[in-house]
């Protein structure tokens, strides 16, 4: 198969060698916005991220295989992919562990007032804080019960939390808390101390967390978003945070990225902001290589 590999995948020589030994002819394109290294019609497969945001998929006349290096499918015209019978894979399971660790880190940082202590450390001040909170005995709600959601659930459950789940399909939830279908999510939100969003961005989830749903959260709740920024309506989020209607938020993704320098979120003391970085781990490359090879082997 003629495979186009873009610079979004940080591959290694051993994996490239394996793919070539499998009989694939590889073409490399560092910048997905750049010029194609060969004519579109020569490409039969691609390992990419946002390639089709910059190159119309219709130009790839002989495309039959897509391997995404991301977990989401929202950067690909899925209707066209299904219509043409193109086989597509995402990076299922590759980033779940670092993202789950990030979610736990973010909640603990707010619960344990890490920003307070870091600020005092900079100024060499010895000041105690009597408002620290513990996770044990609290309720966590994971919205989106795929690989990332399950890895999050494992970690919060291990710390003594009762973990609830919400999704469109019941995954046989087994983390001490109930499972809710999405149409009943309001009830789940009202009971949650921690809400972790790991659901995909679709037409149904776009701005799902609007003023109404955010208004269901407890004043002591922490909201974590490691899915896609657009699942939350930005103005509504800023409102509940600025009015301190929830304890705080841990935000790794935003409706517009990079986050505008003028966004009020930057200056909110009850918010942790990171630049779409929760998936990063030194172990990702090895896991992704394994996924790529396994999926290509299934095509033979």
Secondary structure per residue as TSV (DSSP state, phi and psi in degrees):
chain	resnum	aa	ss	phi	psi
A	1	X	-	360.0	138.1
A	2	X	E	-82.9	114.0
A	3	X	E	-117.0	128.6
A	4	X	E	-93.4	122.4
A	5	X	E	-111.1	122.1
A	6	X	E	-95.1	165.3
A	7	X	T	-67.8	-5.2
A	8	X	T	-67.8	-21.4
A	9	X	S	-101.4	114.3
A	10	X	-	-84.6	88.8
A	11	X	-	-87.7	178.6
A	12	X	-	-129.3	157.3
A	13	X	H	-56.2	-35.6
A	14	X	H	-65.1	-40.5
A	15	X	H	-68.5	-42.7
A	16	X	H	-59.5	-42.6
A	17	X	H	-61.7	-40.3
A	18	X	H	-63.1	-43.6
A	19	X	H	-64.2	-39.6
A	20	X	H	-68.4	-37.1
A	21	X	H	-68.0	-24.0
A	22	X	T	-75.6	-6.4
A	23	X	T	100.1	9.0
A	24	X	-	-88.5	142.4
A	25	X	E	-98.9	122.8
A	26	X	E	-106.0	138.9
A	27	X	E	-124.3	142.8
A	28	X	E	-118.7	139.7
A	29	X	E	-140.4	106.5
A	30	X	S	-66.5	-50.7
A	31	X	-	-103.3	120.3
A	32	X	T	-65.5	-18.2
A	33	X	T	-87.0	-6.6
A	34	X	S	-83.9	-168.8
A	35	X	-	-80.7	140.8
A	36	X	-	-65.5	139.3
A	37	X	S	-75.5	-20.7
A	38	X	S	-142.7	165.2
A	39	X	-	-58.2	147.0
A	40	X	G	-53.6	-42.3
A	41	X	G	-68.9	-12.4
A	42	X	G	-79.9	-18.1
A	43	X	-	-84.2	125.4
A	44	X	-	-106.0	-23.5
A	45	X	E	-147.8	160.5
A	46	X	E	-147.9	144.9
A	47	X	E	-114.5	110.5
A	48	X	E	-154.0	-177.1
A	49	X	S	-124.9	-74.9
A	50	X	S	-111.8	28.1
A	51	X	H	-52.2	-41.9
A	52	X	H	-83.0	2.3
A	53	X	H	-78.7	-22.3
A	54	X	H	-117.3	-16.4
A	55	X	S	-132.0	118.8
A	56	X	-	-59.5	128.3
A	57	X	G	-62.9	-25.7
A	58	X	G	-62.8	-21.8
A	59	X	G	-73.2	-21.4
A	60	X	-	-86.9	78.2
A	61	X	T	-61.8	-28.0
A	62	X	T	-112.0	18.8
A	63	X	-	-70.1	128.4
A	64	X	-	-134.0	-2.7
A	65	X	E	-148.0	130.5
A	66	X	E	-130.1	126.8
A	67	X	E	-115.4	112.8
A	68	X	E	-85.4	143.5
A	69	X	S	-92.8	2.2
A	70	X	S	-106.9	165.4
A	71	X	S	-83.3	-26.6
A	72	X	-	-92.3	155.6
A	73	X	-	-105.3	6.9
A	74	X	T	-73.4	-7.8
A	75	X	T	-100.3	10.9
A	76	X	S	-123.9	137.0
A	77	X	-	-72.7	85.7
A	78	X	H	-64.6	-31.0
A	79	X	H	-60.5	-42.9
A	80	X	H	-66.5	-43.0
A	81	X	H	-58.7	-44.9
A	82	X	H	-68.2	-39.9
A	83	X	H	-61.7	-39.5
A	84	X	H	-90.0	-2.8
A	85	X	T	69.0	29.0
A	86	X	-	-77.3	130.9
A	87	X	E	-76.5	129.1
A	88	X	E	-132.6	138.5
A	89	X	E	-127.3	147.1
A	90	X	-	-105.5	-179.0
A	91	X	-	-88.5	56.2
A	92	X	T	-57.7	123.6
A	93	X	T	83.7	-9.4
A	94	X	T	-68.9	-43.6
A	95	X	S	-104.2	2.5
A	96	X	H	-60.5	-43.2
A	97	X	H	-66.2	-53.1
A	98	X	H	-62.4	-33.7
A	99	X	H	-68.3	-38.4
A	100	X	H	-67.6	-40.4
A	101	X	H	-62.8	-39.0
A	102	X	H	-61.8	-45.5
A	103	X	H	-58.6	-44.3
A	104	X	H	-65.1	-43.5
A	105	X	H	-57.9	-44.4
A	106	X	H	-63.6	-45.4
A	107	X	H	-64.5	-45.2
A	108	X	H	-61.9	-35.9
A	109	X	H	-61.8	-39.4
A	110	X	H	-74.6	-42.9
A	111	X	H	-63.2	-36.2
A	112	X	T	-99.0	9.4
A	113	X	T	55.3	44.5
A	114	X	H	-61.2	-38.2
A	115	X	H	-59.3	-39.1
A	116	X	H	-60.4	-48.2
A	117	X	H	-70.5	-36.1
A	118	X	H	-65.3	-39.3
A	119	X	H	-64.3	-42.6
A	120	X	H	-69.2	-32.7
A	121	X	H	-63.1	-41.2
A	122	X	H	-59.3	-36.2
A	123	X	T	-97.2	8.4
A	124	X	T	58.0	41.8
A	125	X	-	-105.8	133.6
A	126	X	-	-101.5	90.2
A	127	X	-	-129.4	124.6
A	128	X	-	-79.4	157.4
A	129	X	-	-127.9	121.7
A	130	X	S	-97.0	13.2
A	131	X	-	-111.8	22.3
A	132	X	-	-70.4	147.9
A	133	X	-	-121.8	150.4
A	134	X	-	-110.2	151.1
A	135	X	-	-76.2	-30.9
A	136	X	T	-53.2	129.3
A	137	X	T	85.5	-5.2
A	138	X	-	-85.0	168.6
A	139	X	E	-107.2	127.5
A	140	X	E	-111.6	141.4
A	141	X	E	-118.7	120.7
A	142	X	E	-101.3	116.6
A	143	X	E	-100.9	104.6
A	144	X	S	110.1	99.5
A	145	X	-	-104.5	40.0
A	146	X	S	-83.5	-153.9
A	147	X	H	-59.9	-47.1
A	148	X	H	-64.7	-44.8
A	149	X	H	-59.9	-40.8
A	150	X	H	-68.3	-38.1
A	151	X	H	-66.2	-36.3
A	152	X	H	-63.9	-46.3
A	153	X	H	-58.5	-42.8
A	154	X	H	-56.8	-42.9
A	155	X	H	-74.5	-41.6
A	156	X	H	-69.1	-36.8
A	157	X	H	-64.1	-39.0
A	158	X	H	-64.4	-22.8
A	159	X	T	-94.7	14.7
A	160	X	T	88.9	16.6
A	161	X	-	-92.3	153.2
A	162	X	E	-91.1	121.8
A	163	X	E	-109.9	119.2
A	164	X	E	-95.0	156.5
A	165	X	E	-127.0	152.0
A	166	X	E	-142.6	131.0
A	167	X	E	-167.2	179.6
A	168	X	S	-87.8	-15.7
A	169	X	S	-129.1	134.8
A	170	X	-	-75.8	116.5
A	171	X	-	-93.2	23.8
A	172	X	-	58.7	58.6
A	173	X	-	-59.4	135.5
A	174	X	-	-145.6	51.7
A	175	X	S	-124.1	30.1
A	176	X	E	89.4	-19.3
A	177	X	E	-114.1	168.3
A	178	X	E	-74.5	162.4
A	179	X	E	-106.0	137.4
A	180	X	E	-121.0	136.1
A	181	X	E	-75.5	155.5
A	182	X	G	-59.0	-29.9
A	183	X	G	-67.9	-13.3
A	184	X	G	-110.9	20.1
A	185	X	H	-66.5	-26.4
A	186	X	H	-59.1	-42.3
A	187	X	H	-63.1	-39.5
A	188	X	H	-66.3	-40.8
A	189	X	H	-64.1	-36.2
A	190	X	H	-66.2	-18.4
A	191	X	T	-103.6	-2.1
A	192	X	-	-95.9	135.7
A	193	X	S	-89.8	-31.0
A	194	X	E	-130.4	131.2
A	195	X	E	-122.2	120.8
A	196	X	E	-113.6	121.3
A	197	X	E	-96.8	118.4
A	198	X	-	-131.6	19.1
A	199	X	-	-83.6	154.0
A	200	X	-	-74.6	159.9
A	201	X	-	-89.2	116.9
A	202	X	-	-135.6	179.1
A	203	X	T	-60.0	-32.5
A	204	X	T	-78.1	-29.4
A	205	X	T	-97.7	-7.6
A	206	X	T	-60.0	121.9
A	207	X	T	56.5	28.0
A	208	X	-	-57.3	-42.7
A	209	X	B	-88.7	84.2
A	210	X	-	-97.3	-167.9
A	211	X	H	-59.5	-35.7
A	212	X	H	-65.8	-50.5
A	213	X	H	-69.4	-40.7
A	214	X	H	-62.8	-29.3
A	215	X	T	-70.0	-12.8
A	216	X	T	-81.0	-14.6
A	217	X	S	-72.5	147.1
A	218	X	-	-69.5	154.9
A	219	X	T	-64.8	-21.1
A	220	X	T	-97.5	8.5
A	221	X	-	-80.7	149.2
A	222	X	E	-114.2	129.8
A	223	X	E	-105.9	128.4
A	224	X	E	-117.5	126.8
A	225	X	E	-120.1	110.3
A	226	X	-	-123.5	20.8
A	227	X	S	-99.0	-95.6
A	228	X	-	-135.8	143.0
A	229	X	G	-59.8	-34.6
A	230	X	G	-75.5	-2.4
A	231	X	G	-73.4	-13.8
A	232	X	B	-114.1	136.3
A	233	X	-	-77.4	117.0
A	234	X	H	-58.9	-46.3
A	235	X	H	-63.9	-38.3
A	236	X	H	-65.9	-39.1
A	237	X	H	-64.5	-46.5
A	238	X	H	-59.0	-37.2
A	239	X	H	-65.7	-48.9
A	240	X	H	-67.4	-30.4
A	241	X	H	-76.4	-44.2
A	242	X	H	-66.4	-32.2
A	243	X	T	-88.4	3.5
A	244	X	T	52.8	43.6
A	245	X	S	-82.6	-10.1
A	246	X	S	-133.9	163.2
A	247	X	S	-63.9	-42.8
A	248	X	E	175.3	-175.4
A	249	X	E	-144.8	147.3
A	250	X	E	-116.5	111.6
A	251	X	E	-122.4	116.6
A	252	X	S	-107.5	-14.3
A	253	X	-	-131.8	151.1
A	254	X	-	-141.3	157.7
A	255	X	S	-61.7	-36.6
A	256	X	S	-124.7	126.3
A	257	X	S	-123.4	137.0
A	258	X	S	-68.5	155.5
A	259	X	-	-62.9	131.3
A	260	X	-	-57.6	140.8
A	261	X	T	-61.5	-21.7
A	262	X	T	-87.0	-4.4
A	263	X	-	-62.0	132.8
A	264	X	G	-66.6	-15.6
A	265	X	G	-61.1	-33.5
A	266	X	G	-56.3	-36.3
A	267	X	G	-99.3	5.8
A	268	X	-	-83.4	126.1
A	269	X	T	-71.7	-17.0
A	270	X	T	-99.3	21.0
A	271	X	E	-128.2	135.5
A	272	X	E	-107.7	125.3
A	273	X	E	-118.0	130.3
A	274	X	-	-133.2	152.4
A	275	X	S	-87.8	67.4
A	276	X	S	51.0	56.9
A	277	X	-	-121.9	-2.7
A	278	X	T	-64.9	-22.2
A	279	X	T	-82.6	-10.1
A	280	X	-	-70.9	133.3
A	281	X	-	-163.8	145.4
A	282	X	T	-66.6	-16.6
A	283	X	T	-88.6	-7.7
A	284	X	H	-63.4	-39.3
A	285	X	H	-59.8	-45.2
A	286	X	H	-65.0	-43.6
A	287	X	H	-64.4	-42.6
A	288	X	H	-66.7	-39.3
A	289	X	H	-59.6	-41.7
A	290	X	H	-62.1	-40.3
A	291	X	H	-65.4	-45.7
A	292	X	H	-59.7	-49.1
A	293	X	H	-64.0	-45.6
A	294	X	H	-59.3	-45.1
A	295	X	H	-69.0	-35.9
A	296	X	H	-69.6	-35.5
A	297	X	H	-61.9	-33.3
A	298	X	T	-70.7	-15.2
A	299	X	T	-84.8	-13.6
A	300	X	-	-79.8	360.0
